[in-house]
C-alpha cells in the first residue's frame, strides 16, 4: 500500500456526519456574527439601515426592507443550520444571500463567497448528517 493510498484510507474513515457538522457550523458562524453586528438588544441599529441605503443598496428592494430581511435571515438561518433543522432549506437561503452579496454588493470578494458557497452547496447536496435535528425527526435521509 502506497503512502497516498494509506492517506486516502484514513480520509475515508472520517465520518460523513462529522464533515456535515463542520459544513453546518462554520458558514453559519460567519453569517451569525454578521447578523449580530446589525442589532443592539432586540432592535436593528440605525447604522444597519444606513449601510443598506448606501453601501449594501440592492436593486428592486427598498433598503429598509432589505435591512430587516437580511438581519432576520442572518440570525434565523444560521441558528437552524447549527442545530441541523431544515438544514438544506437554510443552506439554500444562505446561498441566495451569498450570491446576492457577490453580485450586487462585493463583486471582488468572489474567493470568500466561493468558500461559503462551496460549504452551502455541499450541505444542500449531502444533507445535515446524523448529528442533526433533521435526522432525529426523520426529515432528512442522512
N, C-alpha and C positions, 0 to 999 in steps of 0.2 A: 504494500500500500504506500503510495507516494505521500509526501507531506501535504500536498494540496488536497488529495483525497481524504486524508485524515482531518484536515481543517474543515473540509466540506461536510464530513460526517459529524463533526462537532456542531457545526451550524445547523445541521438537520435536527439536532437534539433540542434546540431552543423551542420551547412550547409556543405554538401559534397564539395562545391566549396571552402570553407574556408580551409578544410582539404587538398584538391588538391593544393591550392595555397601554403600552408606551405610545402607540399611534393615537390613542384617545387623549391621554393626559397632556402630552407636551404641546400639541397645537392648541388644545383647549386653554392651557395656561396663558398662551400668548394673547388670545382674544379676551380672556377674563381679565388679565392685567390691563389691557387697553380699555375695557369697559369700566374698570374701577377708576381710571383717571377721568372719566366723564361725569362722575357723580360725586356729590357730597351728601352723606347720610342717605336719604331717600329721594333726593332731588337732583335733577340734571343741572350741572353748572352752567352759568351764563357763558363761560369760556367755551363750552361744548357747542352751544348754539352759534357762537362767533366763528369757531373753526368750520362748522358745517356751512356757514354762509360764505366764508371767504376762502378757506383752503380745501375743504372737502366737498365743495359745491358739486352737486350731481345734476345732470340734465333730467328734466321731467318730474323731479321730486322736490317739493318745497323744502328748504333747508331745515325748518322746524320739524317737519315730519321725518326727514332723514335722520336728524339727530336723535329723536325718540326711538325710531325703529332700530337704528344701529346700536344704541345704548342697551335697549332691551335684548336684542339678539346677542350682543357680546356678553351678557350675563346669563341668559337662559340657555342658549345652545351649548356653550362650554360646560355648564353645570350638568346638563343632560348627557353630554359626551363622557364626562368624568365618571359618572355613575353607570354609564352604559345603558341609558334608557332612550329609546327612539334614536339610537346611535346613527344609523345610516341617514335618516332624515336630518338630524342635527349636523352631521358632516356635510351633507348636501347644502344646507343653509349657509354654513361657514365657507364652503367652496364658492357659492354665489357671491358672498361678501368679498372673498379674496379676489375673485375675478373683477368685481366692481371696483375695488381699490386699485387693482392693477391697471385696468383700462382707463378709469376716469380720474384717479387721484395721484397715484405714484407710478407712472408707467416705466420708470427706470429701475424700479425695485423688483424686477422680474425674478431675480435669483431667490430672494427671500420669499416672494409669493409662490414661486415654483416649489420650494421646500414645503411650505404649508399645504399647497395643493396636492403634492405627492402623498403626504400623510393622509389627507382627507379622502383622496381618490382610493387609496388602499383600504381605508375603513369602509367606504361605500362598497367596494368590491368584495372584501373578505368578511365584513361584519365585525361585531364588537368583541367576539371571543367569549369564552366560558366565564370569565370574571366580569360579569355584567348583569344588570337587572334584566335586560332584554333576554338573556339566556335563561335566567331563573324563571321568568314569566312565560317562556316559550315563544317569545316574539321574534326570535331570530334562530335560524338553523345551526348557528355556530356551536 
